[in-house]
Amino acid sequence: MANSTTTKAKAAEPARPASMMPVIAPAIGWLIPGAGHLIQRHWIRGLLLLISITALFVLGLMMQGHIYKANGGDILDMLGFIGDLGAGGMYIVTLAMNGGQGAIAFAIADYGTKFMIVAGLLNFIAVADAYHIAIGKKQ
Amino acid sequence: MTIQLSHFSAAFVFALFASIVFGITHRETTRDMIRYGLYCFAMFLGGVLVAGWAMWLIRR
């Protein structure tokens, strides 16, 4: 009996068309912060994410923050690298331009380093949010 | 190009942008997003002020 109820419920559900959005939205959202929302037509959310995450990362760079690389050596450097990596395209461009080479010699440079790590971590959250929107878990 | 922010302005900017992202990603409706963003912002800056005063008291 329970089985027939489940079958009826399944039959009543509208079939979701197969889409690449759950793959594309997180990928493009990682590369460009907020773009995962923008391609799903969440314009205001996407723009606010783009501005917030980009501003944090750029301010971190302007505060002479340090950017971590993959072969950092000790565990804290690796954690910093994972955080920085979340910034996606901005991290790649910064590395390519040889930016973020500050020595963290004063407090503001340390803040800048943390700004860039947090920008990356916030982008990871934004990517997960774009995925949830793509699979219909969130409006 | 470099920028020199004071400790408080750095905390303010950090709280502002982090709160926007938290608000958007952690709530469903626009109203809830704004409310949660404001709550996070207040907690960030309130935490900074409380920690600052606590350190001042410890130092005395």
N, CA and C atoms of all chains as a GROMACS GRO file, in nm:
protein
  597
    1MET      N    1   0.083  -0.120   0.000
    1MET     CA    2   0.000   0.000   0.000
    1MET      C    3   0.087   0.126   0.000
    2ALA      N    4   0.187   0.120   0.091
    2ALA     CA    5   0.280   0.233   0.096
    2ALA      C    6   0.354   0.248  -0.036
    3ASN      N    7   0.379   0.132  -0.097
    3ASN     CA    8   0.451   0.133  -0.223
    3ASN      C    9   0.370   0.202  -0.333
    4SER      N   10   0.237   0.176  -0.336
    4SER     CA   11   0.154   0.238  -0.439
    4SER      C   12   0.143   0.389  -0.417
    5THR      N   13   0.143   0.433  -0.287
    5THR     CA   14   0.140   0.577  -0.257
    5THR      C   15   0.266   0.645  -0.310
    6THR      N   16   0.380   0.578  -0.287
    6THR     CA   17   0.507   0.633  -0.335
    6THR      C   18   0.508   0.643  -0.487
    7THR      N   19   0.453   0.541  -0.551
    7THR     CA   20   0.449   0.541  -0.697
    7THR      C   21   0.363   0.654  -0.750
    8LYS      N   22   0.247   0.678  -0.681
    8LYS     CA   23   0.158   0.787  -0.723
    8LYS      C   24   0.226   0.923  -0.706
    9ALA      N   25   0.296   0.937  -0.590
    9ALA     CA   26   0.366   1.064  -0.564
    9ALA      C   27   0.471   1.090  -0.670
   10LYS      N   28   0.541   0.984  -0.709
   10LYS     CA   29   0.645   0.999  -0.811
   10LYS      C   30   0.583   1.038  -0.945
   11ALA      N   31   0.466   0.976  -0.973
   11ALA     CA   32   0.400   1.005  -1.100
   11ALA      C   33   0.350   1.149  -1.104
   12ALA      N   34   0.312   1.204  -0.985
   12ALA     CA   35   0.259   1.340  -0.980
   12ALA      C   36   0.367   1.446  -0.997
   13GLU      N   37   0.494   1.410  -0.964
   13GLU     CA   38   0.604   1.506  -0.974
   13GLU      C   39   0.630   1.541  -1.120
   14PRO      N   40   0.639   1.670  -1.151
   14PRO     CA   41   0.676   1.705  -1.288
   14PRO      C   42   0.821   1.668  -1.315
   15ALA      N   43   0.846   1.609  -1.428
   15ALA     CA   44   0.982   1.566  -1.462
   15ALA      C   45   1.067   1.689  -1.492
   16ARG      N   46   1.181   1.699  -1.422
   16ARG     CA   47   1.273   1.812  -1.446
   16ARG      C   48   1.355   1.781  -1.571
   17PRO      N   49   1.362   1.873  -1.662
   17PRO     CA   50   1.443   1.847  -1.780
   17PRO      C   51   1.590   1.837  -1.744
   18ALA      N   52   1.658   1.743  -1.808
   18ALA     CA   53   1.801   1.725  -1.782
   18ALA      C   54   1.874   1.853  -1.822
   19SER      N   55   1.960   1.902  -1.733
   19SER     CA   56   2.028   2.028  -1.759
   19SER      C   57   2.173   2.017  -1.715
   20MET      N   58   2.256   2.095  -1.778
   20MET     CA   59   2.398   2.100  -1.738
   20MET      C   60   2.421   2.207  -1.632
   21MET      N   61   2.314   2.279  -1.596
   21MET     CA   62   2.331   2.392  -1.503
   21MET      C   63   2.397   2.355  -1.370
   22PRO      N   64   2.363   2.238  -1.308
   22PRO     CA   65   2.430   2.204  -1.182
   22PRO      C   66   2.582   2.188  -1.196
   23VAL      N   67   2.630   2.172  -1.316
   23VAL     CA   68   2.776   2.161  -1.338
   23VAL      C   69   2.832   2.298  -1.379
   24ILE      N   70   2.759   2.364  -1.472
   24ILE     CA   71   2.810   2.491  -1.526
   24ILE      C   72   2.808   2.603  -1.422
   25ALA      N   73   2.698   2.614  -1.348
   25ALA     CA   74   2.684   2.725  -1.253
   25ALA      C   75   2.795   2.727  -1.147
   26PRO      N   76   2.823   2.614  -1.079
   26PRO     CA   77   2.934   2.618  -0.982
   26PRO      C   78   3.069   2.645  -1.048
   27ALA      N   79   3.090   2.588  -1.167
   27ALA     CA   80   3.220   2.605  -1.233
   27ALA      C   81   3.245   2.751  -1.269
   28ILE      N   82   3.144   2.813  -1.331
   28ILE     CA   83   3.162   2.954  -1.371
   28ILE      C   84   3.157   3.045  -1.248
   29GLY      N   85   3.083   3.003  -1.146
   29GLY     CA   86   3.077   3.079  -1.021
   29GLY      C   87   3.211   3.079  -0.948
   30TRP      N   88   3.284   2.968  -0.960
   30TRP     CA   89   3.418   2.963  -0.899
   30TRP      C   90   3.514   3.053  -0.976
   31LEU      N   91   3.503   3.049  -1.109
   31LEU     CA   92   3.595   3.126  -1.193
   31LEU      C   93   3.571   3.276  -1.177
   32ILE      N   94   3.445   3.316  -1.179
   32ILE     CA   95   3.408   3.458  -1.163
   32ILE      C   96   3.306   3.465  -1.050
   33PRO      N   97   3.340   3.523  -0.935
   33PRO     CA   98   3.246   3.526  -0.822
   33PRO      C   99   3.111   3.586  -0.862
   34GLY      N  100   3.004   3.518  -0.827
   34GLY     CA  101   2.868   3.567  -0.855
   34GLY      C  102   2.815   3.528  -0.991
   35ALA      N  103   2.902   3.480  -1.080
   35ALA     CA  104   2.858   3.447  -1.216
   35ALA      C  105   2.765   3.325  -1.216
   36GLY      N  106   2.780   3.237  -1.117
   36GLY     CA  107   2.691   3.122  -1.106
   36GLY      C  108   2.548   3.164  -1.082
   37HIS      N  109   2.531   3.274  -1.012
   37HIS     CA  110   2.396   3.329  -0.989
   37HIS      C  111   2.350   3.408  -1.112
   38LEU      N  112   2.442   3.480  -1.171
   38LEU     CA  113   2.404   3.565  -1.286
   38LEU      C  114   2.352   3.480  -1.402
   39ILE      N  115   2.416   3.366  -1.431
   39ILE     CA  116   2.368   3.286  -1.545
   39ILE      C  117   2.235   3.218  -1.514
   40GLN      N  118   2.197   3.218  -1.386
   40GLN     CA  119   2.065   3.164  -1.351
   40GLN      C  120   1.962   3.277  -1.332
   41ARG      N  121   1.999   3.394  -1.382
   41ARG     CA  122   1.913   3.514  -1.382
   41ARG      C  123   1.880   3.566  -1.243
   42HIS      N  124   1.968   3.543  -1.147
   42HIS     CA  125   1.955   3.607  -1.015
   42HIS      C  126   2.049   3.728  -1.018
   43TRP      N  127   2.002   3.833  -1.086
   43TRP     CA  128   2.090   3.945  -1.118
   43TRP      C  129   2.143   4.017  -0.995
   44ILE      N  130   2.052   4.053  -0.904
   44ILE     CA  131   2.095   4.135  -0.789
   44ILE      C  132   2.187   4.055  -0.697
   45ARG      N  133   2.147   3.931  -0.669
   45ARG     CA  134   2.232   3.845  -0.585
   45ARG      C  135   2.370   3.827  -0.649
   46GLY      N  136   2.371   3.799  -0.777
   46GLY     CA  137   2.498   3.778  -0.848
   46GLY      C  138   2.587   3.901  -0.844
   47LEU      N  139   2.525   4.017  -0.868
   47LEU     CA  140   2.605   4.141  -0.867
   47LEU      C  141   2.661   4.170  -0.728
   48LEU      N  142   2.575   4.150  -0.626
   48LEU     CA  143   2.622   4.176  -0.489
   48LEU      C  144   2.736   4.081  -0.451
   49LEU      N  145   2.724   3.955  -0.492
   49LEU     CA  146   2.832   3.859  -0.463
   49LEU      C  147   2.960   3.898  -0.538
   50LEU      N  148   2.943   3.936  -0.665
   50LEU     CA  149   3.058   3.977  -0.746
   50LEU      C  150   3.130   4.095  -0.682
   51ILE      N  151   3.052   4.196  -0.644
   51ILE     CA  152   3.112   4.317  -0.586
   51ILE      C  153   3.179   4.284  -0.452
   52SER      N  154   3.108   4.211  -0.366
   52SER     CA  155   3.159   4.185  -0.230
   52SER      C  156   3.287   4.102  -0.234
   53ILE      N  157   3.284   3.991  -0.305
   53ILE     CA  158   3.400   3.901  -0.304
   53ILE      C  159   3.518   3.964  -0.376
   54THR      N  160   3.490   4.029  -0.490
   54THR     CA  161   3.598   4.094  -0.564
   54THR      C  162   3.659   4.207  -0.482
   55ALA      N  163   3.574   4.287  -0.417
   55ALA     CA  164   3.625   4.399  -0.337
   55ALA      C  165   3.714   4.349  -0.223
   56LEU      N  166   3.671   4.241  -0.157
   56LEU     CA  167   3.754   4.187  -0.048
   56LEU      C  168   3.890   4.142  -0.101
   57PHE      N  169   3.889   4.073  -0.214
   57PHE     CA  170   4.015   4.021  -0.269
   57PHE      C  171   4.105   4.136  -0.314
   58VAL      N  172   4.048   4.234  -0.386
   58VAL     CA  173   4.128   4.346  -0.436
   58VAL      C  174   4.180   4.432  -0.320
   59LEU      N  175   4.095   4.456  -0.221
   59LEU     CA  176   4.142   4.531  -0.104
   59LEU      C  177   4.258   4.458  -0.035
   60GLY      N  178   4.246   4.326  -0.027
   60GLY     CA  179   4.355   4.246   0.031
   60GLY      C  180   4.485   4.264  -0.044
   61LEU      N  181   4.474   4.265  -0.177
   61LEU     CA  182   4.594   4.287  -0.259
   61LEU      C  183   4.651   4.427  -0.235
   62MET      N  184   4.561   4.528  -0.230
   62MET     CA  185   4.605   4.666  -0.212
   62MET      C  186   4.665   4.688  -0.072
   63MET      N  187   4.626   4.604   0.022
   63MET     CA  188   4.684   4.614   0.157
   63MET      C  189   4.816   4.536   0.166
   64GLN      N  190   4.868   4.496   0.050
   64GLN     CA  191   4.994   4.424   0.037
   64GLN      C  192   4.989   4.287   0.105
   65GLY      N  193   4.872   4.223   0.091
   65GLY     CA  194   4.858   4.088   0.146
   65GLY      C  195   4.939   3.987   0.067
   66HIS      N  196   4.962   3.873   0.128
   66HIS     CA  197   5.042   3.767   0.067
   66HIS      C  198   4.948   3.662   0.007
   67ILE      N  199   4.983   3.612  -0.109
   67ILE     CA  200   4.903   3.506  -0.171
   67ILE      C  201   4.982   3.376  -0.164
   68TYR      N  202   4.912   3.270  -0.121
   68TYR     CA  203   4.981   3.141  -0.099
   68TYR      C  204   4.982   3.057  -0.226
   69LYS      N  205   5.089   2.979  -0.239
   69LYS     CA  206   5.101   2.889  -0.354
   69LYS      C  207   5.087   2.744  -0.308
   70ALA      N  208   5.071   2.654  -0.406
   70ALA     CA  209   5.043   2.514  -0.373
   70ALA      C  210   5.155   2.447  -0.295
   71ASN      N  211   5.279   2.483  -0.327
   71ASN     CA  212   5.392   2.416  -0.263
   71ASN      C  213   5.445   2.497  -0.145
   72GLY      N  214   5.352   2.537  -0.057
   72GLY     CA  215   5.388   2.625   0.055
   72GLY      C  216   5.479   2.560   0.158
   73GLY      N  217   5.466   2.428   0.176
   73GLY     CA  218   5.552   2.363   0.275
   73GLY      C  219   5.474   2.327   0.400
   74ASP      N  220   5.454   2.423   0.491
   74ASP     CA  221   5.389   2.384   0.616
   74ASP      C  222   5.236   2.390   0.602
   75ILE      N  223   5.169   2.333   0.702
   75ILE     CA  224   5.025   2.310   0.695
   75ILE      C  225   4.946   2.441   0.686
   76LEU      N  226   4.992   2.544   0.757
   76LEU     CA  227   4.920   2.672   0.754
   76LEU      C  228   4.926   2.735   0.614
   77ASP      N  229   5.040   2.719   0.548
   77ASP     CA  230   5.052   2.769   0.410
   77ASP      C  231   4.956   2.694   0.317
   78MET      N  232   4.943   2.563   0.340
   78MET     CA  233   4.852   2.485   0.255
   78MET      C  234   4.707   2.527   0.278
   79LEU      N  235   4.671   2.553   0.404
   79LEU     CA  236   4.535   2.598   0.434
   79LEU      C  237   4.510   2.736   0.370
   80GLY      N  238   4.613   2.821   0.376
   80GLY     CA  239   4.602   2.951   0.310
   80GLY      C  240   4.584   2.936   0.161
   81PHE      N  241   4.655   2.839   0.104
   81PHE     CA  242   4.642   2.813  -0.040
   81PHE      C  243   4.500   2.770  -0.076
   82ILE      N  244   4.442   2.681   0.007
   82ILE     CA  245   4.305   2.633  -0.020
   82ILE      C  246   4.208   2.751  -0.015
   83GLY      N  247   4.226   2.838   0.084
   83GLY     CA  248   4.140   2.957   0.094
   83GLY      C  249   4.155   3.047  -0.028
   84ASP      N  250   4.280   3.076  -0.063
   84ASP     CA  251   4.306   3.163  -0.179
   84ASP      C  252   4.251   3.103  -0.308
   85LEU      N  253   4.262   2.971  -0.320
   85LEU     CA  254   4.218   2.903  -0.442
   85LEU      C  255   4.069   2.924  -0.469
   86GLY      N  256   3.993   2.943  -0.363
   86GLY     CA  257   3.849   2.966  -0.379
   86GLY      C  258   3.817   3.089  -0.462
   87ALA      N  259   3.908   3.184  -0.468
   87ALA     CA  260   3.883   3.306  -0.544
   87ALA      C  261   3.888   3.283  -0.695
   88GLY      N  262   3.926   3.162  -0.736
   88GLY     CA  263   3.916   3.121  -0.876
   88GLY      C  264   3.996   3.205  -0.972
   89GLY      N  265   3.926   3.270  -1.063
   89GLY     CA  266   3.993   3.348  -1.168
   89GLY      C  267   4.083   3.457  -1.113
   90MET      N  268   4.038   3.522  -1.006
   90MET     CA  269   4.119   3.631  -0.948
   90MET      C  270   4.252   3.576  -0.895
   91TYR      N  271   4.247   3.456  -0.836
   91TYR     CA  272   4.370   3.394  -0.785
   91TYR      C  273   4.465   3.362  -0.901
   92ILE      N  274   4.408   3.306  -1.008
   92ILE     CA  275   4.491   3.269  -1.123
   92ILE      C  276   4.555   3.394  -1.186
   93VAL      N  277   4.473   3.499  -1.204
   93VAL     CA  278   4.525   3.623  -1.264
   93VAL      C  279   4.633   3.685  -1.174
   94THR      N  280   4.607   3.686  -1.043
   94THR     CA  281   4.706   3.744  -0.950
   94THR      C  282   4.839   3.669  -0.957
   95LEU      N  283   4.831   3.537  -0.960
   95LEU     CA  284   4.954   3.457  -0.970
   95LEU      C  285   5.025   3.485  -1.102
   96ALA      N  286   4.946   3.492  -1.211
   96ALA     CA  287   5.005   3.516  -1.343
   96ALA      C  288   5.074   3.652  -1.349
   97MET      N  289   5.019   3.750  -1.279
   97MET     CA  290   5.078   3.885  -1.279
   97MET      C  291   5.184   3.901  -1.170
   98ASN      N  292   5.214   3.790  -1.102
   98ASN     CA  293   5.315   3.791  -0.996
   98ASN      C  294   5.277   3.885  -0.882
   99GLY      N  295   5.150   3.896  -0.855
   99GLY     CA  296   5.103   3.982  -0.746
   99GLY      C  297   5.098   3.906  -0.614
  100GLY      N  298   5.065   3.980  -0.507
  100GLY     CA  299   5.049   3.917  -0.376
  100GLY      C  300   5.177   3.860  -0.320
  101GLN      N  301   5.288   3.928  -0.346
  101GLN     CA  302   5.417   3.878  -0.297
  101GLN      C  303   5.463   3.948  -0.169
  102GLY      N  304   5.368   4.012  -0.101
  102GLY     CA  305   5.402   4.085   0.022
  102GLY      C  306   5.462   3.991   0.127
  103ALA      N  307   5.544   4.048   0.215
  103ALA     CA  308   5.614   3.967   0.315
  103ALA      C  309   5.540   3.963   0.449
  104ILE      N  310   5.421   4.020   0.456
  104ILE     CA  311   5.342   4.028   0.581
  104ILE      C  312   5.428   4.085   0.693
  105ALA      N  313   5.488   4.202   0.666
  105ALA     CA  314   5.580   4.260   0.764
  105ALA      C  315   5.508   4.352   0.863
  106PHE      N  316   5.383   4.386   0.836
  106PHE     CA  317   5.310   4.472   0.929
  106PHE      C  318   5.164   4.430   0.935
  107ALA      N  319   5.091   4.486   1.033
  107ALA     CA  320   4.956   4.435   1.064
  107ALA      C  321   4.861   4.445   0.946
  108ILE      N  322   4.865   4.557   0.874
  108ILE     CA  323   4.768   4.575   0.764
  108ILE      C  324   4.793   4.472   0.653
  109ALA      N  325   4.919   4.438   0.630
  109ALA     CA  326   4.948   4.334   0.530
  109ALA      C  327   4.893   4.199   0.574
  110ASP      N  328   4.896   4.174   0.705
  110ASP     CA  329   4.838   4.050   0.757
  110ASP      C  330   4.687   4.052   0.738
  111TYR      N  331   4.625   4.166   0.762
  111TYR     CA  332   4.480   4.177   0.737
  111TYR      C  333   4.452   4.151   0.589
  112GLY      N  334   4.534   4.207   0.503
  112GLY     CA  335   4.515   4.189   0.360
  112GLY      C  336   4.521   4.043   0.320
  113THR      N  337   4.618   3.971   0.380
  113THR     CA  338   4.630   3.827   0.354
  113THR      C  339   4.502   3.756   0.394
  114LYS      N  340   4.450   3.792   0.509
  114LYS     CA  341   4.325   3.727   0.557
  114LYS      C  342   4.207   3.768   0.470
  115PHE      N  343   4.205   3.891   0.423
  115PHE     CA  344   4.098   3.936   0.333
  115PHE      C  345   4.091   3.846   0.210
  116MET      N  346   4.207   3.816   0.152
  116MET     CA  347   4.210   3.735   0.030
  116MET      C  348   4.169   3.591   0.058
  117ILE      N  349   4.213   3.537   0.171
  117ILE     CA  350   4.173   3.400   0.206
  117ILE      C  351   4.022   3.394   0.227
  118VAL      N  352   3.968   3.494   0.301
  118VAL     CA  353   3.824   3.494   0.328
  118VAL      C  354   3.744   3.515   0.200
  119ALA      N  355   3.795   3.598   0.109
  119ALA     CA  356   3.727   3.617  -0.020
  119ALA      C  357   3.714   3.482  -0.091
  120GLY      N  358   3.819   3.402  -0.089
  120GLY     CA  359   3.815   3.270  -0.150
  120GLY      C  360   3.715   3.178  -0.080
  121LEU      N  361   3.716   3.181   0.053
  121LEU     CA  362   3.624   3.094   0.127
  121LEU      C  363   3.478   3.137   0.105
  122LEU      N  364   3.455   3.269   0.099
  122LEU     CA  365   3.319   3.317   0.072
  122LEU      C  366   3.275   3.275  -0.069
  123ASN      N  367   3.370   3.272  -0.161
  123ASN     CA  368   3.334   3.228  -0.297
  123ASN      C  369   3.297   3.080  -0.299
  124PHE      N  370   3.361   3.000  -0.214
  124PHE     CA  371   3.321   2.858  -0.204
  124PHE      C  372   3.175   2.849  -0.160
  125ILE      N  373   3.137   2.934  -0.064
  125ILE     CA  374   2.997   2.933  -0.016
  125ILE      C  375   2.903   2.977  -0.129
  126ALA      N  376   2.945   3.081  -0.203
  126ALA     CA  377   2.863   3.130  -0.315
  126ALA      C  378   2.848   3.023  -0.422
  127VAL      N  379   2.955   2.946  -0.446
  127VAL     CA  380   2.950   2.836  -0.544
  127VAL      C  381   2.849   2.729  -0.499
  128ALA      N  382   2.854   2.694  -0.370
  128ALA     CA  383   2.758   2.595  -0.318
  128ALA      C  384   2.616   2.647  -0.331
  129ASP      N  385   2.597   2.777  -0.308
  129ASP     CA  386   2.463   2.837  -0.319
  129ASP      C  387   2.414   2.831  -0.465
  130ALA      N  388   2.504   2.860  -0.559
  130ALA     CA  389   2.467   2.854  -0.701
  130ALA      C  390   2.427   2.711  -0.739
  131TYR      N  391   2.498   2.613  -0.682
  131TYR     CA  392   2.464   2.472  -0.708
  131TYR      C  393   2.326   2.439  -0.654
  132HIS      N  394   2.297   2.486  -0.532
  132HIS     CA  395   2.166   2.458  -0.471
  132HIS      C  396   2.052   2.521  -0.552
  133ILE      N  397   2.078   2.639  -0.608
  133ILE     CA  398   1.977   2.701  -0.693
  133ILE      C  399   1.960   2.619  -0.822
  134ALA      N  400   2.071   2.571  -0.875
  134ALA     CA  401   2.066   2.496  -1.002
  134ALA      C  402   1.990   2.364  -0.988
  135ILE      N  403   2.002   2.299  -0.871
  135ILE     CA  404   1.930   2.170  -0.853
  135ILE      C  405   1.790   2.191  -0.799
  136GLY      N  406   1.752   2.316  -0.776
  136GLY     CA  407   1.616   2.346  -0.730
  136GLY      C  408   1.594   2.335  -0.582
  137LYS      N  409   1.705   2.321  -0.505
  137LYS     CA  410   1.693   2.311  -0.359
  137LYS      C  411   1.664   2.447  -0.297
  138LYS      N  412   1.704   2.552  -0.368
  138LYS     CA  413   1.682   2.689  -0.319
  138LYS      C  414   1.624   2.771  -0.434
  139GLN      N  415   1.540   2.864  -0.399
  139GLN     CA  416   1.479   2.950  -0.504
  139GLN      C  417   1.577   3.054  -0.553
  140MET      N  418   4.963   5.002  -0.650
  140MET     CA  419   4.877   5.088  -0.569
  140MET      C  420   4.849   5.020  -0.435
  141THR      N  421   4.876   5.093  -0.329
  141THR     CA  422   4.852   5.035  -0.196
  141THR      C  423   4.751   5.120  -0.119
  142ILE      N  424   4.697   5.061  -0.016
  142ILE     CA  425   4.598   5.130   0.066
  142ILE      C  426   4.631   5.103   0.213
  143GLN      N  427   4.613   5.204   0.295
  143GLN     CA  428   4.638   5.189   0.439
  143GLN      C  429   4.506   5.208   0.513
  144LEU      N  430   4.446   5.100   0.558
  144LEU     CA  431   4.322   5.110   0.635
  144LEU      C  432   4.356   5.106   0.783
  145SER      N  433   4.276   5.177   0.862
  145SER     CA  434   4.293   5.165   1.007
  145SER      C  435   4.236   5.030   1.050
  146HIS      N  436   4.261   4.991   1.172
  146HIS     CA  437   4.212   4.862   1.221
  146HIS      C  438   4.059   4.858   1.215
  147PHE      N  439   3.996   4.969   1.258
  147PHE     CA  440   3.850   4.969   1.261
  147PHE      C  441   3.792   4.970   1.119
  148SER      N  442   3.850   5.050   1.030
  148SER     CA  443   3.793   5.053   0.894
  148SER      C  444   3.813   4.919   0.823
  149ALA      N  445   3.924   4.850   0.853
  149ALA     CA  446   3.944   4.716   0.796
  149ALA      C  447   3.836   4.621   0.848
  150ALA      N  448   3.808   4.630   0.978
  150ALA     CA  449   3.703   4.544   1.035
  150ALA      C  450   3.566   4.579   0.978
  151PHE      N  451   3.543   4.709   0.956
  151PHE     CA  452   3.414   4.754   0.900
  151PHE      C  453   3.394   4.699   0.759
  152VAL      N  454   3.496   4.714   0.675
  152VAL     CA  455   3.487   4.668   0.536
  152VAL      C  456   3.468   4.516   0.531
  153PHE      N  457   3.546   4.447   0.615
  153PHE     CA  458   3.536   4.301   0.621
  153PHE      C  459   3.394   4.260   0.661
  154ALA      N  460   3.342   4.323   0.768
  154ALA     CA  461   3.208   4.289   0.817
  154ALA      C  462   3.103   4.316   0.711
  155LEU      N  463   3.116   4.427   0.641
  155LEU     CA  464   3.018   4.465   0.538
  155LEU      C  465   3.010   4.359   0.428
  156PHE      N  466   3.125   4.326   0.368
  156PHE     CA  467   3.123   4.236   0.254
  156PHE      C  468   3.091   4.091   0.296
  157ALA      N  469   3.145   4.048   0.409
  157ALA     CA  470   3.116   3.912   0.455
  157ALA      C  471   2.967   3.898   0.489
  158SER      N  472   2.908   4.002   0.547
  158SER     CA  473   2.766   3.997   0.584
  158SER      C  474   2.678   3.988   0.460
  159ILE      N  475   2.715   4.061   0.355
  159ILE     CA  476   2.637   4.055   0.230
  159ILE      C  477   2.636   3.911   0.177
  160VAL      N  478   2.754   3.848   0.174
  160VAL     CA  479   2.762   3.711   0.121
  160VAL      C  480   2.686   3.615   0.211
  161PHE      N  481   2.703   3.629   0.343
  161PHE     CA  482   2.630   3.540   0.436
  161PHE      C  483   2.479   3.556   0.419
  162GLY      N  484   2.434   3.680   0.409
  162GLY     CA  485   2.290   3.706   0.395
  162GLY      C  486   2.234   3.639   0.271
  163ILE      N  487   2.304   3.655   0.159
  163ILE     CA  488   2.254   3.600   0.031
  163ILE      C  489   2.255   3.447   0.032
  164THR      N  490   2.361   3.390   0.088
  164THR     CA  491   2.378   3.245   0.074
  164THR      C  492   2.308   3.163   0.183
  165HIS      N  493   2.276   3.226   0.295
  165HIS     CA  494   2.222   3.148   0.406
  165HIS      C  495   2.072   3.157   0.424
  166ARG      N  496   2.003   3.239   0.346
  166ARG     CA  497   1.859   3.254   0.362
  166ARG      C  498   1.788   3.244   0.228
  167GLU      N  499   1.658   3.216   0.235
  167GLU     CA  500   1.580   3.191   0.113
  167GLU      C  501   1.517   3.316   0.055
  168THR      N  502   1.446   3.392   0.137
  168THR     CA  503   1.371   3.506   0.085
  168THR      C  504   1.451   3.635   0.098
  169THR      N  505   1.414   3.734   0.018
  169THR     CA  506   1.487   3.862   0.018
  169THR      C  507   1.482   3.928   0.156
  170ARG      N  508   1.364   3.925   0.216
  170ARG     CA  509   1.349   3.986   0.349
  170ARG      C  510   1.441   3.919   0.453
  171ASP      N  511   1.443   3.785   0.450
  171ASP     CA  512   1.528   3.711   0.544
  171ASP      C  513   1.676   3.736   0.516
  172MET      N  514   1.709   3.751   0.387
  172MET     CA  515   1.850   3.778   0.351
  172MET      C  516   1.895   3.910   0.411
  173ILE      N  517   1.811   4.013   0.398
  173ILE     CA  518   1.847   4.145   0.451
  173ILE      C  519   1.859   4.140   0.602
  174ARG      N  520   1.762   4.075   0.666
  174ARG     CA  521   1.764   4.066   0.812
  174ARG      C  522   1.888   3.991   0.862
  175TYR      N  523   1.919   3.879   0.797
  175TYR     CA  524   2.033   3.799   0.841
  175TYR      C  525   2.165   3.872   0.812
  176GLY      N  526   2.169   3.943   0.699
  176GLY     CA  527   2.289   4.021   0.666
  176GLY      C  528   2.314   4.129   0.770
  177LEU      N  529   2.206   4.199   0.809
  177LEU     CA  530   2.220   4.304   0.912
  177LEU      C  531   2.261   4.243   1.046
  178TYR      N  532   2.204   4.125   1.077
  178TYR     CA  533   2.238   4.057   1.202
  178TYR      C  534   2.388   4.021   1.203
  179CYS      N  535   2.436   3.965   1.092
  179CYS     CA  536   2.578   3.927   1.084
  179CYS      C  537   2.667   4.051   1.096
  180PHE      N  538   2.627   4.158   1.027
  180PHE     CA  539   2.706   4.282   1.033
  180PHE      C  540   2.716   4.333   1.177
  181ALA      N  541   2.602   4.335   1.245
  181ALA     CA  542   2.600   4.381   1.384
  181ALA      C  543   2.686   4.291   1.473
  182MET      N  544   2.680   4.160   1.450
  182MET     CA  545   2.759   4.067   1.531
  182MET      C  546   2.909   4.085   1.505
  183PHE      N  547   2.945   4.102   1.377
  183PHE     CA  548   3.087   4.123   1.344
  183PHE      C  549   3.140   4.247   1.414
  184LEU      N  550   3.071   4.361   1.392
  184LEU     CA  551   3.121   4.486   1.448
  184LEU      C  552   3.107   4.488   1.600
  185GLY      N  553   2.996   4.433   1.651
  185GLY     CA  554   2.977   4.424   1.796
  185GLY      C  555   3.087   4.340   1.859
  186GLY      N  556   3.122   4.229   1.792
  186GLY     CA  557   3.229   4.143   1.843
  186GLY      C  558   3.362   4.216   1.849
  187VAL      N  559   3.388   4.296   1.746
  187VAL     CA  560   3.513   4.374   1.743
  187VAL      C  561   3.517   4.472   1.860
  188LEU      N  562   3.405   4.541   1.881
  188LEU     CA  563   3.401   4.642   1.988
  188LEU      C  564   3.413   4.576   2.126
  189VAL      N  565   3.341   4.466   2.145
  189VAL     CA  566   3.346   4.396   2.274
  189VAL      C  567   3.487   4.343   2.299
  190ALA      N  568   3.547   4.282   2.197
  190ALA     CA  569   3.683   4.228   2.212
  190ALA      C  570   3.781   4.342   2.241
  191GLY      N  571   3.762   4.455   2.173
  191GLY     CA  572   3.850   4.570   2.196
  191GLY      C  573   3.843   4.621   2.339
  192TRP      N  574   3.719   4.636   2.388
  192TRP     CA  575   3.703   4.683   2.527
  192TRP      C  576   3.753   4.579   2.626
  193ALA      N  577   3.733   4.450   2.596
  193ALA     CA  578   3.781   4.343   2.686
  193ALA      C  579   3.934   4.348   2.696
  194MET      N  580   4.000   4.369   2.583
  194MET     CA  581   4.147   4.376   2.585
  194MET      C  582   4.193   4.500   2.660
  195TRP      N  583   4.117   4.610   2.645
  195TRP     CA  584   4.153   4.733   2.717
  195TRP      C  585   4.142   4.709   2.868
  196LEU      N  586   4.037   4.637   2.912
  196LEU     CA  587   4.019   4.609   3.054
  196LEU      C  588   4.128   4.516   3.106
  197ILE      N  589   4.164   4.416   3.026
  197ILE     CA  590   4.269   4.322   3.069
  197ILE      C  591   4.402   4.395   3.084
  198ARG      N  592   4.425   4.489   2.995
  198ARG     CA  593   4.554   4.560   2.995
  198ARG      C  594   4.569   4.652   3.116
  199ARG      N  595   4.454   4.698   3.169
  199ARG     CA  596   4.461   4.792   3.283
  199ARG      C  597   4.509   4.725   3.410
   0.00000   0.00000   0.00000
